[in-house]
Amino acid sequence: MNLLSMMIPSDTIFGVFLISQLCIGVLGNSLLFLLYAYTFLVKPHLKKHIDPIVMHLMLANALTIMFTLVPDIASTFGVRRFLNKVGCQTVLFLYRVTRGVCICTTSLLSAFQAITVSPSNSKWAWLKFKLPKWKYPLFLFFWVLNMVVYFHVIETITAISNFTLIGPGYAHAYCQNKYFGKHKSPSLFIAMLVRDLLFVLLMTGTSLYMVNLLYRHRRRAQHVHSPRVSSQTSPEHKATRTILLLVGCFVFFYFSNNCFSLYSYNARYKIPRSEGISGALSSCYPTICPFLLMKNNRIVISPCEDIQQLLIRELPHPQHINTPV
């Protein structure tokens, strides 16, 4: 084990892990985004109102992964002066904005699914006809909201000037707080906390509502003892379970990353690899997200079936192949 550590430095192993996470995450989100775009253009009869929300989430996920991991990969492999002051402000601002948009869009996805599966006599039924019309204005609102919240980042971040930073504050391999160890910005943290709490509570509330609906449906199906009753709504329930799993993963990685980031921010002596670990944690959810959504997804299955049918038509049938005499 010691010989292996001497042959392959730990920074190289960690760098390869970050590159793998970057490639898997960006490719997964891009692939699912393209599959939804294919359905919109080629098979519009398959599209649903929830599809643009998923596409928006895939776009925000891919951007978040790139803005998070590219600087961490560069620092892990020892690239110096990768970002100057303007680069630090731009990359950190865009990372924070896209990550915030991921939070907002995941909350919207959970709320949309909860309203979709809600009974027609529930008090949320009127939103079934209103929410599809609001989704595009909500996308714009999410971007503007997070830009306003994180605009303060541009003023407080600068390129790193001292590699032996001591005290509380944000420190990256290339970036740091302008007034490291001396200046705190409670207004920024309050704005971030209010926004996060609002959307995480919305996500949690809609998830608990869907869990309650699934539990009631299961009890009703067991009481009726009719497989036909449960199979009629199984596609919606499969989608609901997928989104519940998605929300569960988000909440787990969100709180794990926030706890680690809070510890790193307040630590007196900065760990060189702490921001890389924080970046890997914050990228876990957007990396896993498309693969959870691909499961039993008609958007993924339909193009595969088209390719299979095309291959069947193009390949010669066995009975038309002349066998040698």
URURBEL-V192198 format. One record per helix or strand of 2 or more residues. SS is the DSSP state (helix for helix, strand for strand). FROM is the first residue (numbers start at 0). TO is the last residue. If there is no record, write none. Layout:
# URURBEL-V192198
((SS,FROM,TO) (SS,FROM,TO))
This chain:
# URURBEL-V192198
((helix,1,6) (helix,9,41) (helix,43,45) (helix,50,75) (helix,84,116) (helix,126,149) (helix,151,155) (strand,156,158) (strand,174,176) (helix,185,223) (helix,226,231) (helix,233,265) (helix,273,293) (helix,297,313) (helix,317,319))
